[in-house]
Amino acid sequence: MPVFDRAMGTVQLAVSELVTNACKYAPGPCLLDLEVSEGTVKISGWDTDPTLPAACPADPGRARQHGLEIIMAVRQSFEVRREPVGKRVRSAIVLADDPGGDPVGRLL
């Protein structure tokens, strides 16, 4: 299936943010699953930290901790839930370019 460069970059950024946070904050192993279906990539990440992610308040001077903000800006859907050990974060991103020029997958 053809995928636009912008969509590919968006998915790579979202995956990078999820994996970076799991490696940085979770005390144990993590898992990542990607599934492509009907023009959408579904990203599912699990880690051993039960703490649910929360976006930081807007602060243009902040140099870090923008991962959740990035994912929320490009996602079609987003879900976080605790599991018997740790948590699972799920997000879906549309792989087609948005004809309105907005970031891929963003709902208006």
Backbone bond lengths (Angstrom), bond angles and torsions (degrees), N, CA, C in turn:
res aa  C-N    CA-C-N  psi(-1)  N-CA   C-N-CA  omega(-1)  CA-C   N-CA-C  phi
1 M - - - 1.450 - - 1.523 108.36 -
2 P 1.328 118.48 129.28 1.468 119.78 178.42 1.528 110.90 -68.61
3 V 1.311 114.98 139.25 1.467 121.08 179.41 1.517 107.56 -131.18
4 F 1.311 117.70 129.66 1.452 122.38 179.07 1.530 110.56 -66.09
5 D 1.336 115.91 148.40 1.468 121.00 179.75 1.527 111.60 -55.62
6 R 1.322 116.87 -39.89 1.465 119.89 -178.47 1.523 110.87 -63.88
7 A 1.341 116.83 -40.71 1.465 120.29 178.54 1.522 110.47 -65.97
8 M 1.339 117.03 -42.04 1.464 120.86 179.05 1.525 110.40 -61.41
9 G 1.322 117.09 -44.58 1.462 120.69 178.35 1.519 112.49 -63.41
10 T 1.330 116.60 -37.10 1.462 121.03 178.88 1.523 110.80 -64.91
11 V 1.326 116.78 -44.60 1.466 121.04 178.62 1.526 110.05 -64.31
12 Q 1.318 117.70 -44.28 1.470 120.73 179.26 1.525 110.71 -60.25
13 L 1.323 117.67 -41.02 1.465 121.22 179.05 1.532 110.81 -64.72
14 A 1.333 117.23 -45.16 1.471 120.50 179.89 1.524 110.97 -62.46
15 V 1.327 117.46 -44.58 1.470 121.11 178.29 1.517 110.32 -62.23
16 S 1.325 116.68 -44.17 1.460 120.83 179.46 1.529 111.59 -59.54
17 E 1.328 117.21 -42.73 1.465 120.84 179.75 1.530 110.93 -64.85
18 L 1.333 117.83 -44.17 1.471 120.53 -179.84 1.525 111.57 -64.04
19 V 1.324 117.08 -45.69 1.466 120.86 -178.45 1.522 110.73 -68.73
20 T 1.318 117.29 -41.02 1.471 120.41 178.63 1.521 110.78 -59.47
21 N 1.343 116.66 -46.14 1.471 119.72 -179.93 1.525 111.32 -64.03
22 A 1.322 117.67 -41.16 1.469 120.20 179.27 1.526 110.57 -63.48
23 C 1.321 116.90 -45.04 1.476 120.00 -179.41 1.527 111.72 -67.85
24 K 1.318 116.36 -33.59 1.462 120.86 -175.74 1.532 112.76 -79.53
25 Y 1.333 117.25 -38.57 1.468 119.75 -170.63 1.524 115.57 -110.55
26 A 1.311 119.34 -21.10 1.464 120.75 -177.60 1.529 110.12 -86.81
27 P 1.325 117.45 139.70 1.465 120.46 -176.69 1.523 114.82 -79.52
28 G 1.319 118.62 -4.11 1.465 119.81 -175.98 1.506 112.00 -140.49
29 P 1.316 116.36 -152.32 1.467 120.20 -176.92 1.527 112.07 -70.56
30 C 1.323 115.19 167.65 1.458 121.36 174.68 1.528 108.61 -141.47
31 L 1.316 115.59 159.35 1.461 122.09 178.70 1.518 108.75 -129.64
32 L 1.333 116.20 148.63 1.453 121.93 176.57 1.516 108.73 -135.63
33 D 1.320 116.71 130.16 1.463 122.81 176.65 1.516 108.18 -123.42
34 L 1.333 116.30 137.30 1.458 122.31 173.64 1.520 107.73 -122.52
35 E 1.320 116.55 135.13 1.457 121.38 178.52 1.520 108.34 -136.09
36 V 1.328 117.06 125.58 1.455 121.70 177.49 1.516 108.08 -101.40
37 S 1.337 115.48 127.22 1.454 120.84 -178.11 1.521 109.05 -154.80
38 E 1.324 116.38 128.29 1.461 122.28 173.93 1.527 112.75 51.93
39 G 1.326 117.83 45.11 1.450 121.70 175.86 1.513 115.44 76.83
40 T 1.316 117.45 13.60 1.462 122.54 -179.24 1.520 109.31 -130.86
41 V 1.317 116.41 141.74 1.459 119.69 171.20 1.525 107.18 -103.69
42 K 1.319 114.83 127.60 1.467 121.29 178.60 1.520 107.28 -102.24
43 I 1.314 115.23 122.62 1.462 122.35 -178.02 1.518 107.49 -108.28
44 S 1.317 116.54 128.20 1.459 121.81 178.60 1.520 108.31 -129.89
45 G 1.316 115.76 121.11 1.459 120.55 178.75 1.517 110.36 -121.61
46 W 1.315 116.32 137.82 1.467 121.90 177.66 1.520 107.62 -125.07
47 D 1.337 115.93 141.20 1.458 120.31 171.62 1.520 109.49 -145.42
48 T 1.317 116.83 172.32 1.461 122.14 -172.65 1.529 114.42 -86.32
49 D 1.321 118.49 -4.70 1.465 121.04 179.60 1.526 109.40 -85.37
50 P 1.343 118.65 120.67 1.463 120.07 -178.40 1.529 114.12 -77.00
51 T 1.331 117.71 -7.39 1.462 121.07 -178.21 1.526 109.98 -68.75
52 L 1.338 116.19 124.55 1.455 120.56 178.99 1.530 109.76 -77.69
53 P 1.328 117.74 139.85 1.465 119.85 -178.66 1.525 110.80 -69.66
54 A 1.310 115.64 149.06 1.464 122.00 176.81 1.520 108.01 -140.01
55 A 1.323 115.68 136.55 1.465 120.08 178.64 1.521 109.23 -70.39
56 C 1.310 115.71 140.52 1.465 121.35 176.15 1.527 108.89 -76.57
57 P 1.340 116.90 154.38 1.460 119.20 175.42 1.526 110.32 -60.17
58 A 1.325 116.35 149.78 1.466 120.74 179.70 1.525 110.29 -57.39
59 D 1.317 116.05 130.82 1.460 122.35 177.89 1.528 107.76 -155.29
60 P 1.345 117.10 100.63 1.461 119.90 -176.81 1.526 113.32 -60.71
61 G 1.326 118.04 -19.30 1.457 121.04 179.79 1.524 113.49 -86.09
62 R 1.340 117.25 -9.66 1.455 120.67 -178.34 1.527 109.49 -73.86
63 A 1.320 116.45 129.59 1.470 120.90 -177.28 1.525 112.52 -94.98
64 R 1.328 118.55 -12.05 1.463 121.06 -175.56 1.517 110.13 -134.16
65 Q 1.321 115.10 177.17 1.465 123.86 174.83 1.534 112.84 64.30
66 H 1.335 116.08 46.57 1.457 121.43 176.09 1.524 112.28 -108.44
67 G 1.339 118.30 4.17 1.460 122.06 -174.01 1.513 113.65 -57.18
68 L 1.322 117.86 -49.63 1.464 120.66 -178.99 1.526 110.77 -66.23
69 E 1.312 117.22 -37.58 1.467 120.40 176.74 1.525 110.76 -60.37
70 I 1.323 116.73 -41.51 1.461 121.48 179.87 1.523 109.80 -63.70
71 I 1.318 116.67 -48.86 1.465 120.16 -178.38 1.528 110.55 -62.32
72 M 1.316 117.93 -41.67 1.461 120.69 -179.70 1.532 111.34 -65.31
73 A 1.320 117.97 -28.77 1.461 121.42 -179.36 1.522 112.63 -75.62
74 V 1.319 118.31 -27.31 1.470 120.60 -173.63 1.528 113.63 -110.43
75 R 1.279 118.49 -4.28 1.458 121.63 -172.27 1.521 112.47 -83.85
76 Q 1.335 113.73 153.87 1.458 120.81 169.19 1.525 108.25 -91.10
77 S 1.335 115.86 -37.49 1.456 121.03 176.52 1.522 108.33 -144.25
78 F 1.328 115.42 160.10 1.460 121.31 -179.11 1.518 108.09 -152.90
79 E 1.337 116.19 137.25 1.464 121.39 -179.51 1.527 108.33 -150.41
80 V 1.320 116.02 138.87 1.466 121.97 173.57 1.514 107.20 -130.40
81 R 1.332 115.89 136.56 1.464 118.37 175.67 1.527 109.68 -148.07
82 R 1.312 113.59 147.67 1.464 119.33 174.91 1.518 108.81 -74.51
83 E 1.316 115.54 149.16 1.459 122.09 176.18 1.525 107.22 -123.29
84 P 1.339 118.46 171.99 1.467 119.35 -179.81 1.533 112.47 -52.13
85 V 1.316 116.43 -34.25 1.465 121.74 171.58 1.512 106.68 -128.27
86 G 1.309 118.43 116.69 1.452 121.97 175.22 1.512 114.61 79.62
87 K 1.335 114.49 -145.76 1.461 121.21 -177.66 1.515 109.99 -147.16
88 R 1.333 115.59 163.44 1.460 122.86 175.20 1.521 107.94 -125.53
89 V 1.329 115.91 132.84 1.458 123.24 176.91 1.523 106.91 -114.05
90 R 1.334 116.21 127.10 1.462 120.92 179.29 1.514 109.09 -124.24
91 S 1.317 114.91 138.78 1.454 121.12 177.48 1.519 108.01 -146.26
92 A 1.317 116.46 151.02 1.466 121.56 175.89 1.521 107.92 -125.91
93 I 1.337 115.37 139.58 1.456 121.53 -179.60 1.525 108.09 -129.98
94 V 1.325 116.51 130.91 1.457 122.30 178.65 1.525 108.55 -72.81
95 L 1.329 116.53 137.81 1.463 121.07 -176.66 1.519 114.00 -91.76
96 A 1.318 119.25 -8.10 1.468 121.56 179.03 1.519 109.94 -89.98
97 D 1.322 115.94 149.09 1.455 119.79 173.98 1.520 109.34 -65.15
98 D 1.324 117.01 141.12 1.456 122.15 178.56 1.526 107.96 -82.11
99 P 1.342 118.13 119.63 1.458 119.25 -177.61 1.530 113.33 -62.62
100 G 1.322 118.02 -18.47 1.464 120.82 178.05 1.512 113.28 -80.38
101 G 1.331 117.81 -5.22 1.451 120.83 178.58 1.513 114.12 84.48
102 D 1.328 117.30 3.43 1.463 120.52 178.57 1.527 109.19 -82.06
103 P 1.339 117.81 164.37 1.464 119.71 178.77 1.531 111.66 -54.24
104 V 1.294 116.14 144.76 1.453 121.69 -177.84 1.519 110.55 -54.84
105 G 1.327 116.77 130.87 1.449 121.39 174.36 1.509 115.49 86.19
106 R 1.273 117.94 -7.60 1.459 119.10 -177.20 1.530 110.88 -74.37
107 L 1.309 115.53 133.54 1.457 120.76 178.00 1.516 108.73 -91.72
108 L 1.302 115.69 132.94 1.478 119.44 -179.87 1.493 111.03 -95.10
